[in-house]
Amino acid sequence: MSINKVKTAVVGCGTISDIYLKNMTSAFEILDVVGCCDIIPERMAKRAGQYNIKQMKIGEILNDPDIELVLNITDPVNHHLVSSQVLNAGKHLYSEKPIDLSIEAARELVQLADQKKLLYGNAPDTFMGQAIQTARFYLDAGVIGDVTSVYATLNRDAGLLAELYPFTALPGGGIGLDVGVYYVTAILSILGPVKEVAGFVDTLKAERTHYFPNKDDFGQNFTLQAENRVVGSFRFANGVMGSLMFNSCSIGNEKPQIVMFGTEGILYMPDPNLFGGEVKVILKGQTEPITLAPTHGFTENSRGIGPAELAWSLRRGRKPRTSKEMAFHGLELLLGLYKSCETKQFYQMTSSFERPPAIPRGYLGESYGRSPAEAGIAV
């Protein structure tokens, strides 16, 4: 079957670009990656050489009439600038998370995409992986009855991360907007929109000293400009209650968890920062969890499925599962916790979204002559 591929360019050639480009140039036939761009020439040259694509300036990408889709994987502080340039140029857009650093700025991008009638998808796309889609299948089938509450927890070490990945100390790189968004997106994709939130957010011990002796900044002081503790509660439009605790004033040995409680059982989901993992359940009368059989594919690191699914959405004339509306809602939920903490009041959500359709069940191997990745997200 002939596929009308979507010519795609990548803006941002940092660490995460490697897995994106690896998958987008090999696993997803719908994409034709033609070029990449970065403010650091050496990084751009490296990725272009690795994946046999063209080194391009941002102006060349924006003015190339054949390029339909642009992937924005710059640092969070540059998301708004690059995303607005892409949309104003009439290109469809897929952006890394967070969608932006403020509710107002993110709303501008969403409205711009609507005005231009462009598709705009946003990371994370891990909720389309095996684990979250498997969990959704069993939850939708009623395996734990009616879902009544959910909680999510994550621990990290902000000091260590600031040494290894300096962007995590900057705005947009904190435990909420950089990592908690995976948990929030996974939960939203299953349970739908939230009505109100309340929470506490802060940056504990913001003043730090670099302690890696093999680095040039050893012994220098710096300031954490991102949140490292987020605790909150929220009520969904469907009546389910939820809570979360994200703490990067802890240890680097992560113990992530999402747990959904229902009238007939409890379901345990693995790390939503990953695509695969075991989904477990305890039903009434049981004392130990059992592992549920997986129902979907994408067990490995499948970053790039988001842009690919958006490309299929473009060709099929439908809304992408990684919709801008869900991304905006997730950002508003997290930043709503900030506002609740500041005002000492509940924050009432202003946005909503349609729960994305589940990926069709059963695409675990070759199907209809397509790759396993292509088959499910093309539907």
N, C-alpha and C positions, 0 to 999 in steps of 0.2 A: 504494500500500500504506500503510495506516495504521500509524503508529509510536507506541507508548506511550512518550512522552518521559520522561526522568528529570529531575525538578526539582532544580536545582543552585544552590548558593551558593558564593561565593568569599570566603575570609578572607585579607586581605593585598592591598593595592592599590598596591604599589610598582612599580618599572619593569617587571618581568617580567609583571605582571598585564595589561599592554596587549595583548601578542601572544596571551596565553591567552584573554582576553575577546574579542578580535577573531575568533579562530578558533572559539571555543566558541559564539559567537552567530551565526555565519554559515556555517561549513563542516561542522558536525556536527549533523545533524537530530535525533539521539537525545537531545541535551541541551537543556534549557529553563532557561537561566540566569535566575534571578529576583531575585538580590540580591547585594550585596557589603558587606564590613565592613573597617574599618581603624582603628587607634588614632589616626591623624591624620585629622581630619574633612575637611580640604581634599582629601586624596588620594582618600578615599572618594567625596566629592561629584563630583570630576572624572571618575572611572571610571563612576559611576552615570549621570552626564549623557551621557558618550560613548556608552554602550551601552544606554541606556534601561532600566536596571534599578533596583531599589529600594536605598536606603541602609538598612542594617540594623545593629543591635547584635548582638554575638555571642550574647547570650541569646535574641534573637528568632530567629536562625538555628537554634540548638539546640532551641528549643521549638516550631518550626513543623513540624507533623506531615506537611505536604506535601513538605517538602524531604527528599530521599532521599540526596543525595550532596553532600559538602562538599569543596572544593578548598582545601588549606592551602598558601599560598605566602607565608607570613611568613618573617622572617629565621631562619636555622638555630637560633639560641639559643632561639627560641620554638616550634620544631617540636613538642617533646614536650608542652608545655602545651596547645597548640591541638589537636593530634592526639588526646591523651587525652580532652579535653573532647568532641570530636566523636564518638569511639567510645563513650564513656560515655553519650552522648545517643542512641545507637542509630542513628547515621548512618553510611553507607558513606563511605569516606575515600580521597582521592587527595592525596598530599603531595609538595611539592617535595623535592629532595635537599639534604642527606643525610637519611636516614630519622630519624636522631637523632645525638647527639654522643658517645655511648658505647655499647658493646655491651650493657651491662646495661639501659640505658634503652630502647634499640631492642627488646630482647627483651621488655620489659614491654609495649610497644605491640603487638608481634606476638601475644603471648599474649592480650592484651585483645581484639584483633580475633577471635581464634579462640574465646574464651569467649562473645563476643557474636554469633558467627556472622555477621560483617560482612565485606564485601569491603574490602580495603585495598591500594591500588596506590601506587606510588612512582616519582617521576622518577629518572633521565631516561627519556624516551620516544623519544629520537632513534634508538634501536636499531630502531624500527619504521619508520624512514624508508627511502627508496630505496636508499641506499648500503649500509647494514648488511644489509638484507634481500637485496639483490642479491649481496653477498659471501657470505652464508649459503647462498643457493641454489646458487652455483657450488661452494662448499666441500662442501656436502652431496652434490652430484652427483659429487664426486671429481675436480674439475678439476686439483687439485695433489696428488692421491693422498692418502695418510694424512698428516694434520697432525702434525708432530713438535715444533714449537716456535713461539712467538709473542713479539714484543716490542712495546712501546708507548713513545713518547717525546713529550714536550711541553715547550716553553720559554715562559716569560712573564717579566714584570717586576713583581715584587710591590710595589716602591716606587711605580711609576706607577699600578698598580691601586688602591693604598690611597688615592691622591689622587682618582681618578675614582669609585671604588666603595668607600667606607669599610668596608663589611661584610666585605671580603676580608681586612682586617687582624684580624678578630675570630675567635673559635673557630668552626669550621665553614666559614670562608671561604678556607681555604688551598688550595694547589695540589693536594692530594690529595682532600680531602672535597668541595671545591667544583667542581673541574674533572676531576681524575683519575678521578672516579666515572663520567664518560662513557666513558672508555676501558675501565675495568674492566667496566662493564655491557655494553658492546658485545662484549667478549671472552667474558664469562660466557654471554651469550645464545646464542653460537655453540658454545662448547666445553664448557659445563656447569660443575659445581662444582669447587672447588679443595680439595686435601687439606692442604697445609702451605705456609707462607710464611716468608721470611727477608728482613730489610731494614734500611735505615738511614733515619732520618727526623730532620730538625732544622729550626731556624729560624736562618738565617744573618743576622747583623747585625740583630738584633731591634729595637735602638734606632734610631729614624729621626727626621727632621725634615721637616715639611711644607714643600714647596718651590713650590707654586703661588701666585704673588704676588697673584692676583686673588681668593683665598679668605680668609675670616676667620681661619683657623687658620695662615696663613702664618708660618713661623719657629718654630712651636710643636713641641715634641718629642712623640713618641708611640711606642708599643711594638707591634710586630707580635706578635699573640697566636696566629697561625696558622702552620702549617708552610709552608716555602717550598722545601724539597728532600725528595724522596721517591725512594728507589732500592730496588728489591726484586726478588726472584725467587720463583717459586712452581711447585708441581707440581699438575697437575689430577688428578682421580680417574681419568680415562681414560689417564693416563700422559704427556700432553703437558707440556712444560716451558715456562715463560714468564718474562719479565723486563719491568721498566718503569723509566723514569727521568722523573720530573716535576721540573722545575727552574724556579722563578720568581725565581731570582737571575740572570736573563739579560736578553734584550732583548724588547721588546714585539712584535716581528715574529715571530709564531708559526710554527713549522714542525712541525705535529703529524703523527704517523704511527703506524699500526698495521700490522705486517707479519707474515704467517703463512707459515711454511716447511713444505713438504710433501715427500714422497718423489718427486713428479713436477713440482714447480714452486714458485714463490713468489707469494703474493697480497698486494697492497698496497691498504689501505683508507684512505679520506680522513678528514678531521677528524670524529670521532664527536660533536662538539658541534653539528654540523650534520646536516640530514636527507638532503641530496643530496651529490653529488660522484662523481668517477670511481673505479671499481674497476679495478685493473690486475693483470696477471699475467705472469710470465715462466715459460715451460715449458721442459722439457729440450730442449736444442738451440738455444734462443733466447738472444740477448744483450741485447735491449731489451724492455721491457714493452709489452704491447698492452692497450688499453682494452676491457673486456668490456661487452657490450650490457646496459643496465639491464633488470631483470625486474619492478620494482615501482614504485609511485607514491610520493608524498610527497617531492618534491624541494625544496620551499620550506620556510620556517620553519613547521612544523606543530605547534608546542606547543599542547597541547589534545587531541592524539590519544590521550594516555594516559587522561585522564578520560573521553573518548568511548568508548574501547575497554573501560574498566571498566564504563561504563553499559551497553554492549552485553552484557558478561559477566553483569551483573546480570539483564538481560532474558532472556538465553539460558541462565542457570543454570550457568555455568562459571567457572573461575578466570581472572582477568585476566592478560594476558601480562606486565604490569608488576607481577608478584607481590611481595608483602611478603617472601616467602622469598628471592627473588633479591636484593631490595634489602638485606635483612639480611645475606645472604652477602657481598655487595659491600662493605658497611660493615665487616664482620668481617675481610675480607681486608685492607682498608686499615689498620684499627686494629690488625690482627695484625702489620703491619709495625712499628708503634710499639712493640708489646709485644716483638717480636723484637729490636728495637734496644735496648730497656731491659734485657732479660734476657740478651742475647748468645746466644740459642738459637732454634731453629726454633719457630714458632708453629703448633700443630696446630689446624686449623679444627674448630669444634664443630657447624657447621650445614651444611645441604645444601639443594638445591632441584631442582625439575624444570625442565629446559630448556624455555622457552616455545615453543609451536607457532609455526612460521613463518606469516607472513601469506600467504594464498593468492596464487599468482603470477598476474600478468596484469592487475591492476586499475590500468591506466595512464590510463584515461579513463572516460567515462560507461558505466555497466554496470548492467543490470537496473533502469533507471529511478532509480538512486541516484547521489549524487555519488561521484566517485572515492574520496574519503576514506571515505565511509560503507560502500562495498561491501566493501572488504577486511577492515576491522576488525569487521564484523558477523558474520563467519564464525568 
